[in-house]
Amino acid sequence: MISRIRRASRAPLRLSKGHSVVVGIGDDASVLRIPKDQQILITTDFSLEDVHFRREWHPPESVGHRCLARGLSDIAAMGGEPIAAFLSLAVPAKLPQKWVDGFLKGLLTLAKRFNVKLAGGDTAESPGGVLADIVVIGAVGKVPTPVLRSGARPGDRIYVTGDLGGSAAALDELYSGRKAKQSPAQFRRHFFPEPRIAVGRAVREKQIATSMIDLSDGLSTDLGHICEDSKCGAEIREGSLPLARVRKPPRQVDRKFALHGGEDYELLFTASPRTRVPPRIAGVPIREIGVITRGTKRTLITARGATAFEPQGWEHFRTLV
């Protein structure tokens, strides 16, 4: 399997700003070159069968794409530029090679789009389902500094990229058994999410964002991370949420999916009220949805009044604590 991955990843890439993979797959370790005025970003994410995907629902190309997109989205949330990826893949002995080839095709197609080199990793036989661990290496300039979750201040406005709820709506369809075969085309944002690398880089370089996070676990949960790290509260206007639209028939998704559904991989960021935030950045719509407040209370403003906005998105091990 290693030889197949090595052959698939040989396509040459020209990395920007002096970044380069000096030594990739084949040696005991890879060698990367990073300019001295840059800092390294490192993120890692698991993709586990029957947790993050199901083979009967997700084509292998989608699984590979989503595996890398998770890491790329983390780099975007820091305002960085991805450079290289490292994949550790464990598969059952009886898994068809065609599935692995499809997985690699999905991952490497996305990597090529963002000029990311698959520079190493590991393979193993899994006693159960498919397990994929992706490590993504990125870089970010020292000035302006990387955007953290801890920079929000009372009075800052809250913004979100793109639209919300499309991925959760897809899962609702799949769990219900409705239109499952049509889902990859109808719910592309779930099966092939788009990491917002250009937006993240722009809001950092233009010093727009005071804090930022990617929406992987759901708005209610990920907003909570910003509030906890920034030691602040927030008010979200339900009516301002940009709801995803699905086809067949065309309609907006349920608001609960936008409020609590995960895996949209949009960016949630805050900005000073004195900062002009354009309606589109790097071609992506930007929507103001709320404000950062003093204290720690998180509130959802609806047509019926105000209510507590508690985390209801995805949380690993929630039942264990």
C-alpha positions in Angstrom: 0.0 0.0 0.0 2.9 2.4 0.8 4.2 2.1 -2.7 0.8 2.9 -4.2 0.5 6.0 -2.0 4.0 7.1 -2.9 3.3 6.8 -6.6 0.0 8.7 -6.2 1.7 11.5 -4.3 4.6 12.1 -6.7 3.0 15.0 -8.6 5.4 18.0 -8.3 4.1 21.1 -6.5 5.5 24.6 -6.4 5.1 25.8 -2.9 4.8 29.6 -2.3 6.8 32.0 -0.2 9.9 29.8 0.1 8.1 26.8 1.5 9.2 23.4 0.2 9.2 19.7 1.0 12.9 18.8 0.6 12.4 15.1 1.4 9.0 13.4 1.2 7.7 9.9 1.3 10.5 7.2 1.2 12.8 8.2 4.1 12.4 7.7 7.8 11.3 11.3 8.1 10.3 14.2 5.8 12.3 17.4 5.6 10.4 20.7 5.2 11.9 24.1 4.5 10.2 27.1 6.2 11.3 30.8 5.8 12.6 32.4 9.0 9.9 35.0 9.0 7.2 32.3 9.3 5.8 30.2 12.1 4.7 26.6 11.8 1.1 25.5 12.3 0.4 21.8 13.1 -3.0 20.2 13.4 -4.2 16.6 13.5 -7.6 15.0 13.0 -9.0 11.4 13.1 -11.5 10.2 10.5 -13.1 7.0 12.0 -15.5 4.7 10.3 -19.0 4.7 11.8 -18.1 7.9 13.7 -17.1 10.4 11.0 -18.3 8.5 8.0 -20.1 5.3 6.9 -18.9 3.4 3.8 -22.5 2.6 2.8 -23.2 6.4 2.8 -20.0 8.1 1.8 -18.1 7.3 -1.4 -14.4 6.7 -0.9 -13.6 9.9 -2.7 -15.7 11.8 -0.2 -14.0 10.2 2.8 -10.6 11.1 1.5 -11.7 14.7 0.7 -13.3 15.1 4.1 -10.2 13.6 5.9 -7.9 16.3 4.5 -10.6 19.1 4.6 -10.7 18.7 8.4 -7.1 19.6 8.7 -7.1 22.3 6.1 -10.0 24.0 7.9 -8.0 24.1 11.1 -5.2 25.9 9.2 -7.7 28.3 7.7 -9.0 29.1 11.2 -5.5 30.4 12.2 -5.2 32.5 9.0 -2.4 30.2 7.8 -1.2 28.6 4.5 -1.2 24.8 4.3 2.1 23.2 3.1 2.2 19.5 3.6 0.0 16.6 4.9 0.9 13.3 6.6 -1.6 10.4 6.4 -1.7 7.4 8.7 -4.2 4.9 7.3 -5.4 1.6 8.8 -7.8 -0.5 6.8 -9.4 -4.0 7.2 -7.6 -6.8 5.3 -10.6 -7.5 3.1 -11.2 -3.9 2.1 -11.1 -3.7 -1.7 -8.1 -1.9 -3.2 -10.6 0.1 -5.3 -11.9 1.8 -2.1 -8.4 2.8 -1.0 -7.6 4.1 -4.5 -10.9 6.2 -4.4 -10.0 7.5 -0.9 -6.5 8.6 -2.1 -8.0 10.2 -5.2 -10.4 12.3 -3.1 -7.6 13.3 -0.7 -5.0 14.1 -3.4 -7.4 16.0 -5.6 -8.2 18.4 -2.7 -4.5 18.5 -1.9 -3.6 19.6 -5.4 -6.2 22.4 -5.3 -4.6 23.9 -2.2 -1.0 23.1 -3.3 -0.4 20.7 -0.4 2.1 17.9 -0.7 1.4 14.5 0.8 4.8 14.2 2.5 4.6 11.0 4.6 2.6 8.9 7.0 2.0 5.2 7.9 -0.2 2.3 7.0 -1.4 -0.6 9.0 -4.1 -3.4 9.0 -7.1 -2.5 11.1 -8.9 -5.2 13.1 -12.2 -3.3 12.6 -13.1 -0.4 10.3 -11.1 2.2 8.5 -9.1 4.6 10.6 -7.4 7.6 9.0 -5.3 10.2 10.9 -4.3 13.3 9.0 -1.6 15.7 10.1 -1.5 19.0 8.2 1.5 21.3 8.5 1.0 25.0 7.7 2.8 28.3 8.0 1.8 31.7 9.1 3.7 35.0 9.2 4.8 36.4 12.5 3.3 39.7 11.7 0.3 39.9 11.7 0.1 37.2 14.3 -2.0 34.0 13.9 -5.7 34.5 14.7 -6.5 32.7 18.0 -9.8 31.9 19.8 -8.9 34.1 22.7 -8.9 37.6 21.1 -12.6 38.5 21.2 -13.6 41.5 23.2 -17.0 42.9 24.4 -18.5 44.9 21.5 -16.9 42.9 18.8 -19.2 41.8 16.0 -19.6 38.1 15.2 -19.4 37.0 11.6 -19.7 33.7 9.7 -18.7 32.7 6.2 -20.9 31.0 3.6 -24.0 29.3 4.9 -24.8 26.9 7.8 -26.7 23.7 8.3 -26.1 21.9 5.0 -24.0 19.1 6.5 -26.4 18.4 9.4 -29.3 18.4 6.9 -27.5 15.7 4.9 -27.0 13.5 7.9 -30.7 13.9 8.8 -31.6 12.6 5.4 -29.1 9.7 5.6 -30.2 8.7 9.1 -33.9 8.8 8.1 -33.2 6.8 4.9 -34.7 9.4 2.7 -33.0 10.1 -0.6 -29.8 8.6 0.5 -28.7 7.7 -3.0 -29.1 11.3 -4.2 -27.3 12.8 -1.2 -23.8 13.4 -2.7 -25.2 15.6 -5.4 -27.9 17.2 -3.2 -25.7 17.9 -0.2 -22.3 18.6 -1.7 -21.2 20.7 1.3 -21.4 17.6 3.5 -19.7 15.2 1.2 -17.1 17.6 -0.3 -16.8 20.6 2.2 -14.8 23.6 1.1 -12.0 24.7 3.5 -11.9 28.6 3.7 -8.2 29.0 3.4 -8.3 32.2 1.4 -10.8 33.9 3.7 -8.8 32.9 6.8 -5.6 34.3 5.3 -7.3 37.5 4.2 -8.9 38.3 7.6 -5.5 37.8 9.3 -3.4 39.7 6.8 -5.8 42.6 6.7 -6.1 42.5 10.5 -9.9 42.1 10.4 -10.4 39.2 12.8 -9.9 39.5 16.5 -10.6 35.8 17.1 -11.6 32.9 14.8 -12.6 29.2 14.8 -13.8 26.8 12.1 -17.3 25.4 12.5 -16.6 21.7 12.8 -18.7 20.9 15.9 -21.6 23.3 15.4 -22.2 27.0 15.9 -23.5 26.7 19.5 -20.5 24.6 20.5 -17.7 26.4 18.6 -19.0 29.8 19.6 -18.7 28.5 23.2 -15.0 27.8 22.6 -14.4 31.4 21.6 -16.4 32.7 24.6 -14.5 30.4 27.0 -11.1 31.3 25.7 -11.8 35.0 25.4 -13.7 35.1 28.7 -16.7 36.8 27.3 -20.4 36.2 26.4 -22.3 36.5 23.1 -25.6 37.3 21.6 -26.6 35.6 18.4 -29.5 36.8 16.2 -31.3 33.7 14.9 -32.9 35.7 12.1 -29.4 36.7 10.8 -28.2 33.1 10.3 -27.3 32.3 6.6 -29.2 29.1 6.1 -28.0 26.6 3.6 -30.2 25.6 0.7 -30.7 22.1 -0.6 -32.2 20.9 -3.9 -35.0 18.5 -4.9 -37.1 20.4 -3.8 -35.2 23.7 -3.3 -35.6 24.8 0.3 -33.7 26.2 3.2 -32.5 23.8 5.9 -34.1 23.8 9.4 -32.6 26.5 11.7 -31.7 23.8 14.3 -29.2 22.4 11.8 -27.6 25.9 11.4 -27.5 26.5 15.2 -26.2 23.1 16.3 -25.1 21.0 13.3 -21.4 20.4 12.7 -19.1 19.8 9.8 -19.9 22.9 7.8 -16.3 23.9 8.0 -17.2 27.6 7.6 -15.3 30.2 9.6 -16.7 32.0 12.6 -14.8 35.1 13.5 -15.1 38.3 15.5 -14.1 41.9 14.5 -13.9 45.2 16.2 -17.0 47.5 15.6 -14.6 50.0 14.2 -13.4 47.6 11.5 -15.2 47.5 8.1 -15.9 43.9 7.2 -16.8 43.6 3.5 -19.9 41.5 2.5 -17.6 39.1 0.6 -14.0 38.1 1.2 -12.2 36.0 -1.4 -15.5 35.6 -3.2 -17.2 34.1 -0.1 -20.3 35.8 1.5 -19.8 37.1 5.0 -22.7 37.6 7.3 -22.8 39.4 10.7 -24.9 37.3 13.1 -24.3 38.8 16.6 -22.1 40.6 19.1 -19.7 39.7 21.9 -20.9 40.7 25.3 -19.5 41.1 28.8 -19.7 38.3 31.3 -20.1 34.7 30.2 -23.7 34.4 29.2 -24.6 33.2 25.7 -28.0 34.3 24.4 -30.0 33.4 21.3 -32.3 36.3 20.1 -35.4 34.9 18.4 -38.7 36.3 17.2 -40.1 35.0 20.5 -37.5 36.7 22.7 -34.2 35.8 24.2 -33.2 32.3 25.3 -30.0 30.7 26.6 -27.7 29.5 23.8 -26.2 26.3 25.2 -23.8 24.1 23.3 -25.7 21.3 21.5 -23.2 20.5 18.8 -20.8 17.5 18.6 -18.8 16.8 21.7 -16.5 13.8 22.0 -17.1 11.7 25.2 -20.0 13.9 26.3 -21.6 10.9 27.9 -18.5 10.2 29.9 -18.3 13.5 31.8 
